[in-house]
Amino acid sequence: MADWAKIKAEYIRGGISTRKLAEKHGVSYSTLRRHCEKEKWVVHERKSDANMTQRIVDACATQGAKKACKFDDAVEKLLDLTIHVIEHGTGDPKEIKALTSALKDLREIKGIKSDADLREQEARIAKLRREAERDEREDEQEEIVFRISGMNDKDLEGIVG
């Protein structure tokens, strides 16, 4: 007698074809398919797939958040060190320049923009929009004239009407 609960659990977990599953448990393929259809194992399989996908997404998000926190912690430590060196005058100019340069690089990696950078970016976007609107207006007003080689306006009158 087949252990249908075990077969169903293995089917839902996936990773094995239905034919191989039937062969593994010593049941005919058609009997296995009837159980699948009757008990709607496919629905359970899809739910299992969705749950697995959600668990993977959650794990990736958690891992990404942990990395982001580590990155932020490293930036904060570097910032604290830079402030300490500047305030206490313990670093030479080369060291201070290296620290501030590293902070600038980290800011770029993180995608942090200064207020001036943001204003400049917004101004560029506004300019591009104005230019696009102007181009659209010009396209609407533009008259297109076709000339056919070897024909003059009088020859075309009979054709165009």
C-alpha positions in Angstrom: 0.0 0.0 0.0 1.4 3.4 -1.0 2.0 6.1 1.6 0.1 8.9 -0.2 0.8 11.5 2.4 4.6 10.9 1.9 4.2 10.9 -1.9 2.1 14.1 -1.8 4.7 15.8 0.4 7.5 14.9 -1.9 5.4 16.0 -4.9 4.8 19.4 -3.3 8.4 19.8 -2.4 9.3 19.3 -6.0 12.6 18.4 -7.6 11.4 15.1 -9.0 9.3 14.4 -12.0 5.9 12.8 -11.6 7.0 9.7 -13.5 10.1 9.2 -11.3 8.0 9.8 -8.2 5.6 7.1 -9.3 8.4 4.7 -10.1 10.2 5.5 -6.7 7.1 4.6 -4.7 6.0 1.6 -6.8 2.7 3.1 -8.1 1.5 3.5 -11.6 1.9 6.9 -13.2 -1.8 7.1 -14.0 -2.8 6.3 -10.4 -0.4 9.0 -9.2 -1.9 11.5 -11.7 -5.4 10.6 -10.5 -4.4 11.4 -6.9 -2.8 14.6 -8.0 -5.9 15.8 -9.8 -8.4 14.5 -7.2 -6.6 16.2 -4.3 -5.4 19.2 -6.3 -1.7 18.7 -5.4 -0.8 21.3 -8.1 -2.4 24.0 -6.0 -0.4 23.0 -3.0 2.7 22.9 -5.1 2.1 26.4 -6.3 1.5 27.7 -2.8 4.7 25.9 -1.7 6.6 27.6 -4.6 5.2 31.0 -3.6 6.1 30.4 0.0 9.6 29.4 -1.1 10.0 32.4 -3.3 8.8 34.7 -0.5 11.3 33.1 1.9 14.1 33.6 -0.6 13.1 37.2 -1.1 12.9 37.8 2.7 16.4 36.2 3.1 17.9 38.3 0.4 16.3 41.5 1.9 17.6 40.6 5.3 21.1 39.9 3.9 21.0 43.1 1.9 19.9 45.1 5.0 22.7 43.5 7.1 25.2 44.5 4.4 23.8 48.0 4.3 24.1 48.3 8.1 27.7 47.1 8.0 28.4 49.7 5.3 26.7 52.4 7.2 28.6 51.4 10.4 31.9 51.5 8.5 31.1 55.0 7.1 30.2 56.2 10.6 33.5 54.9 12.1 35.4 56.5 9.3 33.5 59.8 9.8 34.2 59.7 13.6 37.9 59.0 13.0 38.1 61.9 10.5 36.4 64.3 12.9 38.6 63.1 15.8 41.8 63.6 13.7 40.7 67.1 12.5 39.5 68.3 16.0 42.5 67.0 17.8 45.1 67.9 15.2 46.6 64.4 15.4 46.8 63.8 11.6 49.1 65.3 9.0 47.5 67.0 6.0 48.0 63.9 3.8 46.2 61.7 6.3 43.3 64.1 6.6 43.1 64.4 2.8 43.1 60.5 2.5 40.3 60.3 5.1 38.1 63.0 3.5 38.7 61.5 0.1 37.6 58.1 1.4 34.4 59.6 2.8 33.7 61.3 -0.5 34.2 58.0 -2.4 31.8 56.3 0.1 29.2 59.0 -0.4 29.4 58.4 -4.2 29.1 54.6 -3.7 26.1 55.1 -1.5 24.6 57.5 -4.0 24.3 60.4 -1.5 24.1 63.7 -3.2 24.7 67.1 -1.7 22.0 69.8 -1.9 24.0 71.6 -4.6 24.2 68.3 -6.6 20.5 67.8 -6.3 19.7 71.4 -7.4 22.0 71.0 -10.4 20.3 67.7 -11.3 16.8 69.2 -11.0 17.9 72.2 -13.1 19.2 69.9 -15.9 16.0 67.9 -15.8 13.9 71.1 -16.1 16.0 72.3 -19.0 15.6 69.0 -20.8 11.8 69.1 -20.3 11.7 72.7 -21.7 13.7 71.6 -24.7 11.5 68.6 -25.3 8.4 70.8 -25.1 9.9 73.3 -27.5 10.8 70.5 -30.0 7.2 69.2 -29.8 5.8 72.6 -30.6 8.2 73.1 -33.5 7.3 69.6 -34.8 3.6 70.5 -34.7 4.1 73.8 -36.6 6.5 72.4 -39.2 5.2 72.3 -42.8 6.6 69.4 -44.9 7.1 70.1 -48.6 7.9 67.3 -51.1 9.5 68.1 -54.4 9.7 65.5 -57.2 12.7 65.8 -59.4 11.8 66.8 -63.0 8.3 68.2 -62.1 7.4 71.7 -61.5 4.4 73.1 -59.5 2.3 73.4 -62.7 2.8 69.6 -63.5 1.8 68.8 -59.9 -1.5 70.8 -60.0 -3.2 68.1 -62.1 -2.0 65.3 -59.8 -2.8 67.0 -56.4 -5.9 68.8 -57.5 
